[in-house]
Amino acid sequence: MTRVLNILGIDSRQYFLLLELFRKLDDRREFAINSTKVARYTLVACMTLIMAFVSILDALSNSVSLPSFIEACIFFTALTLLLTLTTEAINAFFNPVEAAVFAHQPVHDNTYFASRMTSLLEVAGSTVLPLNLIPALAGLGIHGARWFYPVTHLVAVSVLGVVLLFGITGVLGLLLRVVPLSRVRGIVGLGQAAVFAFLLWYPTITNRQQIQIKTPSALLATIASGLVILLGNRFLSKGYLTNVRLLLRGVSSRTRRKHDWLGPAMRWITGRPSGRAAFSFIYSMAKSDWQFRLSLLPVLSLYVLFPLITIMRGIGASPFSGRPGMAYLLPHLAAFAGFTICSMLPFSDQHRAAWIYLTAPLDGIRSFVNGIFWALWIPLGAGSVVLAPIFASRWGVLDALLFVAYCVALGSFYLSLCLLLVDGLPFANPLRQTGSFLGAPLIIASLAAVLGMLVLQWYVIFQYRLATIASVLVFVAAAYAISRVSLTHLQTNVLYNLHAIAGGRGVMFKEVE
């Protein structure tokens, strides 16, 4: 192994040291602020259960052909790989937390790229093999399968994982070469959102038309994909460590001046400049904090793209007509977005700059907390107001206004509950490794609550307009009462966080084995 690495121009000693480093960092969940390892394992476990259940049913049924079975397995595998590898590759190459320690120990580009790709191949293998182990065995029960089918199945999906990984890194390499460094991270974030948009829109595309692949088109697509993989990975590996340092420090050379009209409004609503400061600070950090943006992209893609796709597919009849539709889900998107945002808001990889909070006077702490509330309420509570003209054109003005009022009231109610998850000052704390143990029960409870609300909407709330009006009043009153409690709780956490920052962190470094 060492001789092969040396022939390829890879320092074997540095290669194995880097692999060990990446594995330790992955175990400590220092690559992403929202514990991507736990999220990856959760996604793989859920998809494994789904694929195992479906493949066993297909094996017991005599109506499923072998090509259809293989196509379904490839689709679910590719879906999971895209969701996993896109996030992992972007986070690995465009936010390398270990790059800062290489100044005293120079690392060759080929060595770093090889070790990084090996770690990503391990991620692909830990995703592909659990997903397809049971389907590969269940495929023996499909008519037409040969005795060696499990081996060919596993080899085929493994090759799919390798091709998808090198395709993703090839695209990243082309972006690094073509796009200015100051804009690469923003464009990469939009590209990740585009991946989630495609995955959401794929069923609509396939239902509307059958995609026919012709031989010349397939040949051209294969050649283009090969060029992207070869050239992109070459661009990514050559001079990467030099480019990534410029990338991490790169800022846009142009500054755009724009009129801030929300700031004075927040100053008037909260009563103090500290409220305006909290409001503006959250939006500024949300745009500049790489980890926060990267972690929020899946949720924000769902929150923004789901209504758009629903509208383009046809928003359907009014929810008060007695016929259920996709509009039933729109009021509950704020619950998923609010849960993710509020649970991640206190954490940042730039938490060392939290001393800036100590320069603010403590007598404006209540206005500061109110500024946090309004910064979250505008996108989560009042986001559906933007869609009011579209609802009015399809359902009529009265039904549209009533539905928007219901969305605002329910979104405010969800936000008042989610504020209890904000555990301190925004973007002022390092990630707590114990937070993920409470995540799964909270997610399950949230899903159960949303399902309960959907049942109430179907049987009670949307059956009668008077019931909807009463529900709006109830949710507004509940949001007001709960928000007073949650804002007081947040104020206590903020004060405690300020004292902790003023006193210094108790332990700066801690070895975890």
C-alpha positions as CSV (number, residue, x, y, z in Angstrom):
1,M,0.0,0.0,0.0
2,T,2.8,2.4,0.9
3,R,4.7,1.6,-2.3
4,V,1.5,2.3,-4.4
5,L,1.0,5.6,-2.7
6,N,4.6,6.7,-3.2
7,I,4.3,5.8,-6.9
8,L,1.2,8.1,-7.2
9,G,3.1,10.9,-5.6
10,I,1.3,10.7,-2.3
11,D,3.2,10.9,1.0
12,S,2.0,7.7,2.8
13,R,2.8,9.0,6.3
14,Q,0.8,12.2,5.9
15,Y,-1.9,10.3,4.1
16,F,-2.6,7.9,7.1
17,L,-2.2,10.8,9.6
18,L,-4.8,12.8,7.7
19,L,-7.2,9.9,7.5
20,E,-6.9,9.5,11.3
21,L,-7.5,13.2,11.8
22,F,-10.6,13.2,9.6
23,R,-12.1,10.3,11.4
24,K,-11.5,11.9,14.8
25,L,-13.0,15.2,13.7
26,D,-16.0,13.3,12.3
27,D,-16.4,11.4,15.5
28,R,-16.3,14.7,17.5
29,R,-18.8,16.3,15.0
30,E,-16.5,19.3,14.4
31,F,-17.2,19.5,10.7
32,A,-20.7,20.9,10.9
33,I,-22.7,22.8,13.5
34,N,-25.8,20.6,13.3
35,S,-24.1,17.2,13.8
36,T,-24.0,16.0,10.2
37,K,-22.8,12.6,11.3
38,V,-26.0,12.0,13.4
39,A,-28.1,13.5,10.6
40,R,-26.4,11.2,8.1
41,Y,-26.9,8.1,10.2
42,T,-30.5,9.0,10.8
43,L,-31.2,9.5,7.1
44,V,-29.4,6.2,6.2
45,A,-31.3,4.3,8.9
46,C,-34.7,5.7,7.7
47,M,-34.0,4.9,4.0
48,T,-32.7,1.5,4.9
49,L,-35.9,0.6,6.6
50,I,-37.9,1.9,3.7
51,M,-35.9,0.1,1.1
52,A,-35.9,-3.2,3.1
53,F,-39.7,-3.1,3.6
54,V,-40.4,-2.3,-0.1
55,S,-37.9,-4.8,-1.4
56,I,-39.3,-7.6,0.7
57,L,-42.8,-6.7,-0.5
58,D,-41.6,-6.8,-4.1
59,A,-39.9,-10.2,-3.6
60,L,-43.2,-11.6,-2.2
61,S,-45.2,-10.2,-5.1
62,N,-45.2,-11.8,-8.5
63,S,-46.1,-8.6,-10.3
64,V,-42.7,-6.8,-10.0
65,S,-40.2,-7.2,-12.8
66,L,-36.5,-7.3,-12.3
67,P,-35.8,-4.1,-14.3
68,S,-38.4,-2.2,-12.2
69,F,-36.9,-3.5,-9.0
70,I,-33.4,-2.5,-10.0
71,E,-34.6,1.0,-11.1
72,A,-36.3,1.6,-7.8
73,C,-33.2,0.6,-5.8
74,I,-31.0,2.8,-8.0
75,F,-33.3,5.8,-7.5
76,F,-33.5,5.5,-3.7
77,T,-29.7,4.9,-3.5
78,A,-29.0,7.9,-5.7
79,L,-31.4,10.1,-3.8
80,T,-29.7,9.2,-0.4
81,L,-26.3,9.6,-1.9
82,L,-27.1,13.1,-3.3
83,L,-28.5,14.2,0.0
84,T,-25.5,12.9,1.9
85,L,-22.5,13.4,-0.4
86,T,-23.5,16.9,-1.5
87,T,-23.4,18.2,2.1
88,E,-20.3,16.2,3.0
89,A,-18.3,17.2,0.0
90,I,-19.2,20.9,0.2
91,N,-18.4,21.0,3.9
92,A,-15.2,19.0,3.4
93,F,-13.7,21.1,0.6
94,F,-15.1,24.6,1.3
95,N,-15.1,24.7,5.1
96,P,-12.0,22.6,6.1
97,V,-11.6,23.1,9.8
98,E,-8.2,21.5,9.8
99,A,-6.7,23.7,7.1
100,A,-5.6,26.3,9.7
101,V,-3.2,23.9,11.4
102,F,-1.2,23.0,8.3
103,A,0.9,26.1,8.3
104,H,3.6,24.5,10.5
105,Q,3.4,21.2,8.7
106,P,3.2,21.6,4.9
107,V,1.0,19.0,3.2
108,H,1.2,18.2,-0.5
109,D,-1.9,18.9,-2.5
110,N,-2.1,15.3,-3.9
111,T,-1.7,13.8,-0.4
112,Y,-4.5,16.0,1.1
113,F,-6.8,15.4,-1.9
114,A,-6.3,11.6,-1.8
115,S,-6.9,11.4,2.0
116,R,-10.0,13.7,1.7
117,M,-11.4,11.6,-1.1
118,T,-10.8,8.4,0.8
119,S,-12.7,9.7,3.8
120,L,-15.6,10.7,1.5
121,L,-15.5,7.3,-0.1
122,E,-15.9,5.8,3.3
123,V,-19.0,8.0,3.7
124,A,-20.3,6.7,0.4
125,G,-19.6,3.1,1.4
126,S,-21.3,3.5,4.8
127,T,-24.3,4.9,2.9
128,V,-24.6,2.5,-0.1
129,L,-23.9,-0.9,1.6
130,P,-26.5,-0.7,4.5
131,L,-29.1,0.6,2.0
132,N,-28.7,-2.2,-0.5
133,L,-27.8,-5.3,1.6
134,I,-31.4,-6.5,2.2
135,P,-32.6,-5.4,-1.3
136,A,-29.7,-7.4,-2.9
137,L,-30.7,-10.5,-1.0
138,A,-34.4,-9.9,-1.6
139,G,-33.7,-9.6,-5.3
140,L,-33.2,-13.3,-5.5
141,G,-36.9,-13.7,-5.0
142,I,-37.7,-11.6,-8.2
143,H,-38.4,-13.5,-11.3
144,G,-35.5,-13.6,-13.6
145,A,-32.7,-13.0,-11.0
146,R,-29.7,-15.3,-11.2
147,W,-27.9,-16.8,-8.2
148,F,-25.1,-14.2,-8.3
149,Y,-27.5,-11.3,-8.4
150,P,-26.6,-10.0,-4.8
151,V,-23.0,-9.6,-5.9
152,T,-23.8,-7.7,-9.1
153,H,-26.3,-5.5,-7.2
154,L,-23.8,-4.4,-4.6
155,V,-21.1,-3.9,-7.2
156,A,-23.4,-1.8,-9.3
157,V,-24.6,0.5,-6.5
158,S,-21.0,0.9,-5.2
159,V,-19.9,2.1,-8.7
160,L,-22.9,4.5,-8.6
161,G,-21.7,5.9,-5.3
162,V,-18.1,6.4,-6.6
163,V,-19.3,8.1,-9.8
164,L,-21.7,10.4,-8.0
165,L,-18.9,11.4,-5.5
166,F,-16.4,12.2,-8.2
167,G,-19.1,14.0,-10.2
168,I,-19.9,16.2,-7.2
169,T,-16.2,17.0,-6.5
170,G,-15.7,17.6,-10.2
171,V,-18.4,20.3,-10.2
172,L,-16.9,21.8,-7.1
173,G,-13.5,21.9,-8.9
174,L,-14.9,23.6,-11.9
175,L,-16.5,26.2,-9.7
176,L,-13.3,26.8,-7.9
177,R,-11.5,27.4,-11.2
178,V,-14.2,29.5,-13.0
179,V,-15.9,31.5,-10.3
180,P,-14.1,34.2,-8.3
181,L,-13.0,33.0,-4.9
182,S,-15.0,35.7,-3.1
183,R,-18.3,34.3,-4.6
184,V,-17.6,30.5,-4.6
185,R,-19.1,29.7,-1.2
186,G,-22.3,31.6,-2.0
187,I,-22.7,29.9,-5.4
188,V,-22.0,26.5,-3.8
189,G,-24.8,27.2,-1.3
190,L,-27.2,28.0,-4.1
191,G,-26.1,24.8,-5.9
192,Q,-26.9,22.7,-2.8
193,A,-30.3,24.4,-2.7
194,A,-30.7,23.5,-6.4
195,V,-30.0,19.8,-5.6
196,F,-32.8,19.8,-3.1
197,A,-35.1,21.6,-5.5
198,F,-34.5,19.0,-8.2
199,L,-35.2,16.2,-5.7
200,L,-38.5,17.8,-4.8
201,W,-39.4,18.5,-8.4
202,Y,-38.3,15.1,-9.8
203,P,-41.6,13.3,-9.3
204,T,-43.4,16.1,-11.1
205,I,-41.1,15.9,-14.1
206,T,-41.3,12.2,-14.4
207,N,-45.1,12.2,-14.0
208,R,-45.7,14.7,-16.8
209,Q,-43.5,13.1,-19.4
210,Q,-41.6,9.9,-20.0
211,I,-38.0,10.6,-20.5
212,Q,-36.6,8.7,-23.5
213,I,-32.8,8.3,-23.6
214,K,-31.5,8.1,-27.2
215,T,-28.1,6.7,-28.0
216,P,-26.4,9.9,-29.3
217,S,-27.7,11.9,-26.4
218,A,-26.5,9.3,-23.9
219,L,-23.1,9.2,-25.5
220,L,-22.7,13.0,-25.4
221,A,-23.9,13.1,-21.8
222,T,-21.4,10.3,-20.9
223,I,-18.5,12.2,-22.5
224,A,-19.5,15.5,-20.9
225,S,-19.8,13.8,-17.5
226,G,-16.3,12.2,-17.9
227,L,-14.8,15.6,-18.8
228,V,-16.4,17.2,-15.7
229,I,-15.1,14.4,-13.5
230,L,-11.5,14.5,-14.9
231,L,-11.0,18.2,-15.3
232,G,-13.0,19.2,-12.2
233,N,-11.1,16.9,-9.9
234,R,-7.8,18.0,-11.4
235,F,-8.7,21.7,-10.8
236,L,-9.8,20.9,-7.3
237,S,-6.6,19.0,-6.4
238,K,-4.0,21.4,-7.9
239,G,-3.2,24.2,-5.5
240,Y,-6.2,23.5,-3.3
241,L,-4.6,24.4,0.0
242,T,-3.5,27.7,-1.3
243,N,-6.9,28.4,-2.8
244,V,-8.8,27.4,0.3
245,R,-6.9,29.8,2.5
246,L,-7.9,32.6,0.1
247,L,-11.4,31.2,0.0
248,L,-11.9,31.3,3.8
249,R,-10.6,34.9,4.0
250,G,-12.1,36.0,0.7
251,V,-14.7,38.9,0.8
252,S,-16.5,40.5,-2.1
253,S,-14.7,43.5,-3.6
254,R,-18.0,45.3,-4.2
255,T,-20.2,46.7,-1.4
256,R,-23.8,47.5,-2.2
257,R,-25.4,50.3,-0.5
258,K,-29.1,49.8,0.2
259,H,-31.7,51.6,2.2
260,D,-32.4,50.0,5.6
261,W,-36.1,50.7,6.3
262,L,-36.6,47.7,8.6
263,G,-34.0,48.9,11.0
264,P,-35.9,52.1,12.0
265,A,-39.1,50.1,12.2
266,M,-37.5,47.7,14.6
267,R,-36.2,50.6,16.6
268,W,-39.7,51.9,17.0
269,I,-41.3,48.5,17.7
270,T,-38.8,47.4,20.3
271,G,-38.3,50.8,21.9
272,R,-34.5,50.8,22.0
273,P,-31.5,50.7,19.7
274,S,-30.6,47.3,21.2
275,G,-33.7,45.7,19.6
276,R,-32.7,47.0,16.2
277,A,-29.1,45.8,16.8
278,A,-30.3,42.2,17.6
279,F,-32.6,42.2,14.5
280,S,-29.9,43.4,12.1
281,F,-27.2,41.2,13.7
282,I,-29.2,38.0,13.2
283,Y,-29.7,38.7,9.5
284,S,-26.1,39.7,9.0
285,M,-24.7,36.7,10.7
286,A,-27.2,34.4,8.9
287,K,-25.8,35.6,5.6
288,S,-22.2,35.4,6.6
289,D,-21.9,32.4,8.9
290,W,-21.0,29.5,6.5
291,Q,-21.9,26.7,8.8
292,F,-25.3,28.2,9.6
293,R,-26.2,28.7,6.0
294,L,-25.0,25.2,5.0
295,S,-27.0,23.6,7.8
296,L,-30.1,25.5,7.0
297,L,-30.2,25.0,3.3
298,P,-32.2,21.8,3.3
299,V,-34.9,23.3,5.6
300,L,-35.0,26.6,3.8
301,S,-35.2,24.8,0.5
302,L,-38.2,23.0,1.8
303,Y,-39.7,26.1,3.3
304,V,-39.3,28.2,0.2
305,L,-39.5,25.7,-2.7
306,F,-42.4,23.6,-1.4
307,P,-44.9,26.5,-1.8
308,L,-43.5,27.3,-5.2
309,I,-43.7,23.7,-6.4
310,T,-47.2,23.4,-5.0
311,I,-48.3,26.5,-6.8
312,M,-46.7,25.4,-10.1
313,R,-48.3,22.0,-9.8
314,G,-51.7,23.6,-9.1
315,I,-52.6,24.8,-5.7
316,G,-56.0,23.1,-5.9
317,A,-59.4,24.1,-4.5
318,S,-59.9,26.2,-1.4
319,P,-59.1,24.5,1.9
320,F,-62.6,25.4,3.0
321,S,-64.2,23.5,0.2
322,G,-64.0,20.2,2.0
323,R,-61.4,18.7,-0.3
324,P,-57.9,18.2,1.1
325,G,-54.9,19.4,-0.9
326,M,-51.3,20.4,-0.6
327,A,-52.4,23.7,1.0
328,Y,-53.1,21.8,4.2
329,L,-49.4,21.4,4.7
330,L,-48.4,25.1,4.1
331,P,-49.2,26.4,7.6
332,H,-47.0,23.8,9.2
333,L,-43.8,24.5,7.3
334,A,-43.0,27.1,9.9
335,A,-42.8,24.4,12.5
336,F,-40.0,22.5,10.8
337,A,-38.1,25.7,9.8
338,G,-38.6,27.2,13.3
339,F,-37.4,24.1,15.1
340,T,-34.2,23.9,13.0
341,I,-33.4,27.7,13.2
342,C,-34.1,28.1,16.9
343,S,-32.1,25.0,17.9
344,M,-29.1,26.2,15.9
345,L,-29.3,29.9,16.5
346,P,-27.0,30.1,19.6
347,F,-24.1,28.2,17.9
348,S,-21.5,29.3,15.4
349,D,-17.9,28.5,14.4
350,Q,-17.2,32.3,14.9
351,H,-18.2,32.2,18.6
352,R,-14.8,33.7,19.6
353,A,-16.1,37.1,18.6
354,A,-19.0,36.9,21.1
355,W,-17.1,39.5,23.3
356,I,-18.8,42.1,21.2
357,Y,-22.0,41.5,23.2
358,L,-20.2,42.8,26.3
359,T,-20.1,46.3,24.8
360,A,-23.9,46.6,24.9
361,P,-25.7,48.0,28.0
362,L,-27.6,45.5,30.0
363,D,-30.6,47.8,30.6
364,G,-31.7,47.1,27.0
365,I,-31.7,43.4,27.3
366,R,-35.5,43.0,27.0
367,S,-35.5,45.0,23.7
368,F,-32.6,42.9,22.5
369,V,-34.7,39.7,23.1
370,N,-37.7,41.3,21.4
371,G,-35.4,42.1,18.4
372,I,-34.6,38.3,18.2
373,F,-38.3,37.5,18.2
374,W,-39.1,39.9,15.4
375,A,-36.2,38.7,13.3
376,L,-37.6,35.2,13.4
377,W,-41.2,36.1,13.2
378,I,-41.0,38.0,9.9
379,P,-40.0,35.0,7.8
380,L,-41.7,32.3,9.9
381,G,-44.9,33.9,11.1
382,A,-45.7,36.3,8.3
383,G,-44.1,34.5,5.3
384,S,-47.4,33.3,4.0
385,V,-48.6,36.9,3.5
386,V,-46.4,37.0,0.3
387,L,-48.6,34.3,-1.2
388,A,-51.9,36.1,-0.5
389,P,-52.4,37.5,-4.0
390,I,-52.0,34.0,-5.5
391,F,-54.5,32.5,-3.0
392,A,-56.9,35.4,-3.8
393,S,-56.7,34.7,-7.5
394,R,-57.5,31.0,-7.0
395,W,-59.9,30.9,-4.1
396,G,-61.3,34.4,-3.8
397,V,-60.4,37.2,-1.5
398,L,-62.3,36.1,1.7
399,D,-61.0,32.5,1.7
400,A,-57.4,33.8,0.9
401,L,-57.4,36.3,3.8
402,L,-58.8,33.7,6.2
403,F,-56.2,31.1,5.2
404,V,-53.4,33.7,5.5
405,A,-54.6,34.8,8.9
406,Y,-54.7,31.1,10.0
407,C,-51.1,30.6,8.7
408,V,-49.9,33.7,10.5
409,A,-51.6,32.7,13.7
410,L,-50.3,29.1,13.6
411,G,-46.8,30.2,12.6
412,S,-46.7,32.6,15.5
413,F,-47.8,29.8,17.8
414,Y,-45.1,27.5,16.5
415,L,-42.5,30.2,16.9
416,S,-43.5,31.0,20.5
417,L,-42.8,27.3,21.2
418,C,-39.6,27.1,19.2
419,L,-38.2,30.1,21.1
420,L,-37.8,27.8,24.1
421,L,-35.0,26.1,22.1
422,V,-32.9,29.2,21.9
423,D,-30.4,28.5,24.6
424,G,-28.4,31.7,24.7
425,L,-27.0,34.6,22.6
426,P,-27.3,34.2,18.9
427,F,-24.1,32.9,17.2
428,A,-22.1,33.1,20.5
429,N,-21.5,29.5,21.5
430,P,-19.6,26.5,20.2
431,L,-21.5,23.4,19.4
432,R,-22.6,21.3,22.4
433,Q,-22.0,17.6,21.6
434,T,-24.8,16.5,24.0
435,G,-27.5,18.4,22.1
436,S,-28.1,15.7,19.5
437,F,-29.3,13.2,22.1
438,L,-32.4,15.3,22.7
439,G,-33.0,16.0,19.0
440,A,-34.7,12.7,18.1
441,P,-37.4,12.9,20.8
442,L,-38.1,16.5,20.0
443,I,-38.4,15.7,16.3
444,I,-40.7,12.8,16.9
445,A,-42.9,15.0,19.2
446,S,-43.0,17.7,16.6
447,L,-44.0,15.4,13.9
448,A,-46.8,13.9,16.1
449,A,-48.0,17.4,16.9
450,V,-48.1,18.4,13.2
451,L,-50.0,15.2,12.3
452,G,-52.5,16.0,15.1
453,M,-53.0,19.5,13.7
454,L,-53.5,18.0,10.2
455,V,-56.2,15.8,11.5
456,L,-57.9,18.7,13.3
457,Q,-57.8,20.7,10.1
458,W,-59.4,18.0,8.1
459,Y,-62.2,17.1,10.6
460,V,-62.8,20.5,12.4
461,I,-60.9,23.6,11.5
462,F,-61.4,23.8,7.7
463,Q,-64.8,22.3,7.7
464,Y,-66.5,25.5,8.9
465,R,-65.2,29.1,8.4
466,L,-66.4,30.0,11.9
467,A,-64.3,27.2,13.3
468,T,-61.3,28.6,11.4
469,I,-61.9,32.1,12.8
470,A,-62.2,30.7,16.3
471,S,-58.9,28.8,15.7
472,V,-57.1,31.9,14.6
473,L,-58.2,33.7,17.8
474,V,-57.2,30.8,20.0
475,F,-53.7,30.5,18.3
476,V,-53.1,34.2,18.6
477,A,-54.0,34.2,22.3
478,A,-51.9,31.1,22.9
479,A,-48.9,32.6,20.9
480,Y,-49.1,35.8,23.0
481,A,-49.2,33.9,26.3
482,I,-46.5,31.4,25.4
483,S,-44.2,34.0,23.8
484,R,-44.2,36.0,27.1
485,V,-42.9,32.9,28.9
486,S,-40.5,31.9,26.2
487,L,-39.1,35.5,25.9
488,T,-38.5,35.6,29.7
489,H,-36.8,32.2,29.4
490,L,-34.7,33.5,26.5
491,Q,-33.8,36.7,28.5
492,T,-32.6,34.5,31.4
493,N,-30.4,32.4,29.0
494,V,-29.0,35.5,27.4
495,L,-28.0,37.0,30.8
496,Y,-26.4,33.7,31.8
497,N,-24.6,33.6,28.5
498,L,-23.3,37.1,28.9
499,H,-21.9,36.3,32.4
500,A,-20.2,33.1,31.0
501,I,-18.6,35.2,28.2
502,A,-17.4,37.8,30.7
503,G,-15.9,35.2,33.0
504,G,-14.3,33.2,30.2
505,R,-14.8,29.7,29.1
506,G,-14.0,27.1,31.8
507,V,-12.2,24.7,29.5
508,M,-10.7,25.9,26.3
509,F,-9.6,22.5,25.0
510,K,-10.7,19.1,26.0
511,E,-9.3,15.8,24.7
512,V,-11.9,13.3,23.7
513,E,-11.0,9.8,22.8
